[in-house]
Amino acid sequence: MASIVVSGGRPLRGSIRVSGAKNAALPILAGSLLTKAPVKLENCPRLRDVDNMLAILTELGVEAVWKDGALELDSSRAHSYVMPQGPSKELRSSIFMLGSLLGRFGHAVCTHPGGCEIGHRPIDLHIKGLTMLGADVRETHGVIVCDGENLTAADIHLDYPSVGATENIIMAAVGAEGETLIHNAAREPEIEDLQTFLNAQGHEISGAGSSTVRIVGKRPVRDDVVVEHRIMPDRIVAGTLLCGAAITGGEITLTGTAPAHLGSIIAKLREAGCQISARAQSIRLSAPERPGEIKLIETLPYPGFPTDMQAQFFALCCVAKGTSVIVENVFENRFKHGAELQRMGAIFTQKDRTIIIRGVEKLTGARVTAKDLRGGAALTIAGLAAEGETVVENAEFIDRGYERLEEMFLALGADIRREG
């Protein structure tokens, strides 16, 4: 297993370009099945999760090749709707394949998806939505079997604005006769990116980014024109880099990003005393020597504070002046990084989903273990500000969502390296 080794105490300084968004790329890769035309994706991140999704698609008959920094896909000879168990169990986002396989073949067979163990992530909203479109869904021995050769449009009301369920229903609905409406849809910008990609194929989808999404199914699509799309910038990578600068008293500029997607993150960094200026595609942050307390962070669906940034801000609050409070409303088991931060001297109290953190002036380097993707990023950030050396084990978790996070921080002046 690989480790990331950090010697803390260096403020991050400089400029860096933000990579493409993992959480946009994965459903878009699944959506490539919905056209027989060649697909060219620019700004697609090269991550473990992307590799697993490509392994799934390859097993289904999709041809995929990286060429000149872009990912080129050809789904014209896709022949199977039975997903391979191995990579599917490694990847939570393999669940997206249910909708795209139904939209393409009218059938889908997959195992229950894997991924980080951050809490209960039921797929009942996915199943309910697909059933309302007319799919016959049954589960036997851990395998989900969907039959939907004659999908029909429906009015679907989600009990919770689930990102994955919204995207799955959109992809299945392009193969359903008539107009489908999804009410209480998730509003994340990654759903807008999926809409843009699918419309480039010739589908008719509108409303992504709002609480009501409209899909007109069975649209004729051309297969003789290359579908070109540029993956949106990763707002979680951007937020992680900003937290790294904030915890070290640094000054950085992010380019190729979308400040409009980071409203809640920027607001909390300003509350911690950071000076932030934003332009159309760039953000500049100048941090105080030590961050101030953040009175309350509550994770919520977009445009609220993202659960994927909770761990990074947890690390930041560990060295903030005063007392900060974090409430995790999305996942019930997303504080595993807390025990590891305690090894570094963090002081906090937990009651159910609420964490009360009393900031200390300095953390101390230690050997810690990443238990999940964002928790691993948080421990790396903590190491940037700690006295001495921090070793973050299980760096493979971090690789699921970051293209060599250590190289990003190294480019900004950190003393950091990978081992193993």
N, C-alpha and C positions, 0 to 999 in steps of 0.2 A: 504494500500500500504506500502511496506517495504522501509526502508531508510538505507543508509550506513553513519555512523557517523565517522568522521576522526578528530583526533587532530594532527595537523601538526608539523613539525620540527624535525622528527626523520629520519636520513639517513637510507635507506634500506641496509641491509647487510645479507649475507648468501648465501645459495644454495637452488635451488628449481627445480623440474622437470616440464617440460612443458607438458600440457595435449594434447589430440588428437584434431585434427582440425575440427571445426564445418563445415567449408566450404568444407571439404572433406567428412565428415560423411554424410551430408544430401543427396547429389547425390548418394553416395554409398548405403544408405538405400533405395532410390528409385530403384537403380539398382539391389537390392536383388530380385525384382520381375522377373528378367530375367533368373532365374534358379529355378528349382523345388527341387534342392539339399539343404540340410541344410546349413546354413551360420553361421559362428562364427566370430564376429568382436572383435578384441582386441583394447584397447586404444580408445574406442568410448567415447566421452565426454557425461556427463549426464547434458543436458541443456534443457531449455524450448523449444527451436526449435526442438531438438531431440525428446522430449516428444510429441510435436505436430505431427512430422512426423510419429512416431510410432502409434499415435492415428489414423492417416489416414490409415496406412498400416493394422492396426487391423480391421478397418471397411471394408477393402477390402478382409479380410479373412486370413491375414498373422498372424502367431503365433510368438510372441516376448517375450523373457524372459531374464532378467539379471541373470547371473550365474557366481560366482567366479570372478567378475569384468569384465566379457566379455558379449557381447550382442549376444544372439543366436536367429536366425530367421528361420522360416520354411514357405516358400511361396507355398508349394506343393498344398495346398488347397485354394489358393487365387481364388476367384470366381467372383469378381465384378470389373468393370472398371469405376464405377461412384464414384467420390471422395466425401466425406462428406463435407458439406459447412462450418461447425463450425471451425474445426482446419485448414482447407485450408485458410480461411480468416485471420487467425492469422500468417500465415507462407508464406513469400515470396517464399521460396524454394519449395513450393508445386507445382510450375510450372514444376519442374523436372519430376513430375509424368506423364506428357503428353507423353514424349518419352518412358518411361519404360512401361506404360500401352499399348501404341501402339505396342511396341516390344513384349509384352507378349500376349495381347488379340486381337490386330488389331483394338481396339476401345479405346476411352478415353473421359470422360466427367468430366469437372471440372469448378469451379467458378474462377473468376479473383483472383489471389493470393494477400495476404495481406503483412504485415511486416512493418518495420520502414518507416516513411514518410520522406525520405531523398532526394526526387526529382523524376522526371519523369523516370520510368523504363519500357519502352515499351516492349511488348512481340512480336512485329512484326517480329523480327529476328527469334524467335522460330517458329512462325506460317509459315513464308516464307520457312524455312528449311524443316519443316515437309511436307509442301505442295509439295516441290520439290521431296520429296521421294514418292509422290503419294497419300498422305493423303488428304481427303476431310475435310477441317476445316471450321466451321461456328460458328458465335457468335450470340446468341440470349438471350436477357434479362440478360446479365452479365454472361452467361454460355457458355463455350467453348466446342464444340462437335467435336470430331475427329473420322473419319472413315478411316481405312487404312488396310483392310484385305489383300490386295495384294500390299504391299509396294515394290518399285523397287529402286535399287541403283541409285545414281545421283552424278554429280559434283556440289558441292554447294559452292558458294563464298559469304562469310559473308561481309556485308557492314561495319561492326565494329566487332572487335574481342571480342564478348560477351562470357563470361564464361558460363552462363546459357544456351545460345543457342547452344554453342559447345557441352556441355554435353547432352542436350536434343536430339540433332541430332544423337550423337553417340549411345545413348540408343535405339532410334527408328531404326537406321540403322542396328542394329544387327538382326532385323526381316525383313530386306529388301533383296530381291534377288539380288545378285551381289556385286560389289565393289563400295563403296561410298567414295568419297574424299571430305573433308571439307577444303577449302582454306581460308586464313586469319583467321584461328582458333585462339582462345585465347590460351595463352601459360602458364597459371598458373600451378604450381606444383600439385594443387588439381585435375586437369584434368589427369595428369599422374597417380595419385593415383586411380582414377576411372578406367583408362585403366588397371592397374595392377589387380584390383579386378575383372573386367569383363573378362579379359583373364584367370584368375584363374577358372572361370566358364566354360571355353572352347571356348569363343568367340575369334575372331581374329581381334585385333585392334593394330595399330602401329602409331607412329608419335606424340603422345601426348607430349606436351612440346615444339613442334615446330609449325610453322604456317600452316602445312598441316597434317591432320589426315586421316588415311586410315582405313576403316572398311569393312571387308568381312562378309556379312550377311548370315543368314540361316545356320550357322555352327552347326553341331551336338554337343550337350553338354551332359555330363554325369550328372545323377541326383542321383547316388549312392555313391558319395564321398563328404564329408564335404568340403565346400569352406571356407578356413580360410584366414583371411586378418587382418593386423594390420594397423589401421588408422594412417596416417602421423601426425607428431607434428604440432601444430597450430602456424603458423608464426606470426599471429596477437596477440595472447596471449603472445608470446615471445617478440614481439616488445613493447607491453604494459608494461610488467614487466621491460624491459630495460629503457623505458621512466620514469617509477617510480623511478628507481635508479638514472637516470640522473638528474631528477628535484630536488632530495633530496641530491645530492652530495654523493651518496652511492657507494657501491661496492658489486656486486652480481655475482653469477655464475649460468647459466641456463644449466641443463642437459636434455638429451632426446630430444634435438632440432636439427634442420637442418640449420646450418649457411648459407649454399649455397642458401637457400630460402630467406635470409634476407639481400641481398647485398645492396639494396638501403637504407634500414633502418640503417644498420651499417654505411654506408657512411655518412649519415646526423648526426648521433650521434657523429662520429669522428669529423665532422665539428664543432659541438658544444663543442668540447674539451675533449670528453670522450676517454679514452684509452681502446681499445677492442682487445682481443685475442680470436681466434676461433680454435677449433679442429673439428674432424669429427662430433661429436654429442654434443658439448658443446660450450658455449660462456661465457667469463668473461668480465665484464665491470667495470671500475673504473672511477668515474665521478669527475670533478673539483667541488669546493665548490659552484660555480655558473656557469651554462652553458653559452657558448658564442653564439652570434647571428648565425642564419642560413640564408644565403643571399637569397636563393630561394629554395622552395619546390614546385614541380609541380606534382600533382597526374596523373598517367598514367597507362594504362594496364601493366601487368607484362611483362618484368622485371623492369618496371618503379616503381616509388614510389606508394605504395598502397593507394587507397582512404580510406581504412579501418584503416589507421594509421594517417590520416590527423588531426583528432580531438585531439589525444594524443600529437602530436607534436605541435599543436596549444597551448595546455596547457604549454608545455615545453618552447616554445618561449615567453610566457607571463612573465617569470622571467629571460630570457636570457639577457646578456649584449648587448646593441645595438638594432638594428632594423632587424627584420626578415620578409620575404615575403612568403606567401603561395598562390598558385593558384590551385583551385579545378576544374579540367578539366572533371571529370567523372560525378558527380551529381551536379545539380544547386542549391540544397536546403540543403546543408550539413554544414551549419555554425550556426545551431540553438544553439549550445553550446556557441557561442560567447557572446550572451546577458547574459547568466548565468555567464560566466567568468568575465564579467564587474561588476557583483555584488561583485566579490571578488577583484576588483581593477585592472583588466586587462585594458590596453590601446591599442586600435587598430582602424584602419580605414578600412572600407570595400567599395569596388567599384566592383559591379557585382560579379564575382567569385574570386576576388583577395582580400586578407587580408594583410594589413601592420601593423605589431605588434611592438610596442615600449616596450621593456622589462622593468619591474619594479623590484626593489630589493626584494620586498616581496608582496605576495598576502595576503589577509585577509579572514579568515574563514567566511562563510555565509551559509544561507539556500538556496540551489539551486535545480533545477529540471532537471532530465535527460529527454530529449526529444526523444532520440533514443539510440541504443545500444552503439555505439562507443563514442558518446557525453557523455553518462553517465560514461564511463571509463575515459574520459578526465577530467571530473569534480572531480572524485575520485583522480586522479593523482594530480590535482591542490591542492586538500585538503591536500595531503601528505606534500606539501611544504608551505602551508599557515600558518600564525600566527593564533592561536586560533582554534575553532571548525568549521568544515564544515559538513553540513548535506545534503546528496545527496538523494533527494526524487525520487520516481518511480524506485527503484532499480530493479524491475522486468524487465525493459528494459535491464539492464546489464546482468541479468541472461540468456538472450537469447543467449549470446555468451561466457560467462565465467562461469566455475564451481566455484562459490563462490569466486569472485574476492577479497573480503575482507579477506578471509582466506589465500589466496596467499600472500597478503601484510602483514598480521599478522605474517605469518611464517618468513617473512624477517625483522621483527622488528617494523612494523608500529603500531601506536596506533589507532586501527580501530575496529569497531564492526557493527553488523547489528541490526536494531530495526524493530519490526513489522513483 
